[in-house]
Amino acid sequence: MHLHTSRRIGADALHTLDYRDFDAVHLKLDAQKNLGRNWEEVMRALGYPDMKVERSKVGSELLSRLFALAGR
């Protein structure tokens, strides 16, 4: 799971944030873990317009369940 927050916060405090404090929450394939928009732009510049990082959005209900499963 990849989390973008509206402010800097430690991983140990993520579960205390309101869902609205997250700018984006999505899942990525493990192989795409360190890839992002810059990688997509480089791929387009190299002539691979269809290369993209697959992202699946995570809503507030699923995020709450994931935090609960993590013991938070």
C-alpha positions in Angstrom: 0.0 0.0 0.0 1.3 3.4 -0.9 0.2 6.4 1.2 0.5 10.1 0.4 -0.3 12.4 3.3 -0.9 16.2 3.5 1.9 16.5 6.0 5.0 14.7 7.2 4.2 12.0 9.8 5.9 8.9 11.0 4.6 5.4 10.0 3.7 4.7 13.6 1.2 7.5 13.7 -0.5 6.9 10.3 -3.4 5.1 11.9 -4.3 8.3 13.9 -4.9 10.4 10.8 -8.4 11.1 9.5 -8.9 9.8 6.0 -9.1 13.4 4.7 -5.5 13.9 5.7 -4.4 11.4 3.0 -3.8 13.0 -0.4 -3.8 9.6 -2.0 -4.0 5.9 -0.9 -3.4 3.2 -3.5 -2.0 -0.3 -4.0 0.9 -1.0 -6.4 2.2 -4.2 -7.8 5.3 -5.3 -5.8 7.5 -4.9 -8.9 6.4 -1.3 -9.2 7.0 -0.3 -5.6 9.7 2.3 -6.3 8.3 3.5 -9.6 6.2 6.6 -10.0 5.2 9.5 -12.3 8.9 10.3 -13.1 9.4 6.8 -14.3 6.2 7.0 -16.5 7.5 10.3 -18.0 10.9 8.7 -18.8 9.2 5.8 -20.4 7.1 8.1 -22.6 10.2 10.1 -23.6 11.9 6.8 -24.6 9.0 5.9 -26.9 6.9 3.7 -24.6 3.7 5.6 -24.3 1.7 2.8 -22.8 4.0 2.0 -19.9 2.4 3.0 -16.6 2.4 2.1 -12.9 -0.8 0.3 -12.0 -2.5 1.9 -9.1 -5.7 0.7 -7.4 -7.4 3.3 -5.2 -8.1 2.5 -1.6 -11.1 4.0 0.1 -11.6 5.0 3.7 -13.4 1.7 4.6 -10.7 -0.5 3.3 -8.0 1.6 4.8 -9.6 1.3 8.2 -9.8 -2.4 7.8 -6.1 -2.6 6.8 -5.1 -0.6 9.8 -7.2 -2.9 12.0 -5.6 -6.0 10.5 -2.2 -4.4 11.2 -3.1 -4.3 14.9 -3.7 -0.5 15.2 
